[in-house]
Amino acid sequence: VQLQASGGGLVQAGGSLRLSCAASGRTFSRYTMGWFRQAPGKEREFVAGISWISGKTAYTDSMKGRFTISRDNAKNTVYLQMNSLKPEDTGVYYCAADTSAAVPTTPIAVDYWGQGTLVTVSS
C-alpha cells in the first residue's frame, strides 16, 4: 500500500488542523491505520490509530480529547483532526498502515509508512 499524507501547515496555538492520508490499493479496509509524529531532535512517537477489524481507536494520553482519528474506507482515507494545538505538537506527522488488527504503537511495528507532513504550531 502507498500512503500520501497532506494537510500540514502553520497554525497558532489553540488552532486546528485536519490531516489526511490517502492510500492506494483495494484493500485499505483491511489495514489498521495510524499517525505518528517526529519532533525536531526527537524520536518518532505514536499519536493515534484505528483498527481495521474493530474500529477501535487508540491515542497517546497527551492527545486524548484533542485529536480524533477517523477513516473513510470508501475514500481509502484516514484523517487526524487536531484541535487545541500546542507548540509542543509541532513536528512531522507520518501516516502508517499495518496489517495487524491491533493498533501499532511503536514505529518498529508499522508495516508501511507515508511521507510526512509538517505541522508547525506557533505560540
QUILINNOR-V687975 format. One record per residue. PSI is psi in degrees with one decimal (999 if undefined). D_LAST is the distance of its C-alpha to the last C-alpha in Angstrom with 1 decimal. Layout:
psi->[PSI	PSI]
d_last->[D_LAST	D_LAST]
//
This chain:
psi->[140.7	138.8	137.3	109.1	150.1	170.1	-4.6	170.1	-168.4	129.8	150.6	154.8	136.4	-10.8	-175.5	154.0	152.0	119.8	147.2	150.8	111.7	133.2	143.8	166.9	160.7	1.0	27.9	-38.6	-15.3	15.2	131.6	132.4	151.3	170.5	136.6	162.8	156.5	113.6	157.5	127.4	5.8	166.4	158.1	135.3	153.4	139.5	-57.9	157.6	160.1	125.6	141.3	-27.8	-33.4	-20.7	2.4	146.8	157.5	145.0	151.9	144.2	-40.2	-14.5	-14.6	133.0	-15.3	-35.4	146.2	125.6	141.3	166.3	149.7	99.2	-28.1	-26.7	3.9	43.5	140.3	144.9	155.0	106.2	122.4	117.4	164.7	49.1	146.5	156.2	-32.7	-5.3	-4.5	137.0	179.2	125.7	129.5	136.6	144.0	147.7	143.4	144.5	-10.2	153.7	-23.3	147.2	123.3	128.0	3.1	144.5	-34.8	-21.2	-8.1	136.8	-40.7	142.2	145.9	174.6	159.9	161.7	131.6	129.3	125.1	122.4	118.2	149.1	999]
d_last->[36.6	34.2	30.6	28.3	24.6	22.6	19.7	16.7	14.3	10.9	9.1	6.2	5.3	8.9	10.5	13.5	15.3	18.9	20.3	24.0	26.5	30.0	32.9	36.2	39.4	41.4	40.6	36.9	37.9	39.2	36.0	33.5	30.1	26.8	23.3	22.1	19.0	18.8	15.8	16.5	19.2	19.8	22.5	22.4	22.0	23.2	21.0	23.6	27.2	30.0	33.7	36.1	39.0	37.7	34.5	32.9	29.2	27.4	23.9	22.2	21.7	17.9	18.0	20.8	20.3	17.2	18.7	22.1	24.4	27.4	30.1	32.5	35.6	37.3	34.5	34.1	30.4	27.9	24.5	21.3	19.6	16.0	14.6	12.0	9.8	7.6	6.0	9.6	11.0	10.6	14.2	17.5	19.0	22.8	25.3	28.3	31.8	34.5	38.0	37.9	37.9	35.5	31.8	31.1	28.4	28.9	28.6	32.3	33.4	32.1	34.8	33.0	29.6	28.0	26.0	22.3	19.7	16.3	13.2	9.9	6.7	3.8	0.0]
//
